[in-house]
Amino acid sequence: MSIQEKQLEQLKERQNQYKKAALEAKTHDDKELALKYMRVIKGMNPMIQAATNGLPVDMGQVGLCDVLVSITSQILELNLF
């Protein structure tokens, strides 16, 4: 697997993580946070397209969604109680 293929795979996985975070925020009535995540998702599309075309992508621009999803879950749970 080439570097570009690995980057493409990582980008798609990260985008899916953001989609899950956006959905979770929306289900907890935090539309502002959900929209923020959707903007990130949309902003990743050119990066995915570049990786699909075999171009290198700066993975540092993608962010840390694993941490983000965890923090989002914790914040939303706290707001419910």
C-alpha positions, 0 to 999 in steps of 0.5 A, spaced: 500 500 500 502 506 497 503 512 502 497 516 498 493 510 499 494 510 506 493 517 507 486 516 503 484 510 508 486 515 514 482 521 511 476 517 510 476 514 517 477 520 520 471 523 516 467 518 518 469 519 525 467 526 524 460 524 521 459 520 528 461 526 532 456 530 528 450 525 529 451 525 536 451 532 537 445 533 533 441 527 537 443 531 543 440 537 540 447 541 540 446 543 533 452 548 533 457 543 534 454 538 529 454 544 524 461 545 526 463 538 525 459 538 518 464 544 516 470 540 518 467 534 514 466 538 508 473 541 508 476 534 508 473 533 501 478 537 497 484 533 501 480 526 500 480 528 492 487 530 492 489 523 496 485 519 491 489 523 485 495 520 488 497 527 491 500 528 498 496 530 503 498 534 510 495 530 515 496 535 520 491 539 518 486 533 519 485 534 527 484 529 532 477 526 532 478 521 536 479 525 542 474 530 539 469 524 539 470 522 546 470 529 549 464 531 545 460 525 548 463 527 555 460 534 554 453 532 552 453 527 557 454 532 563 449 537 559 444 532 560 444 531 568 
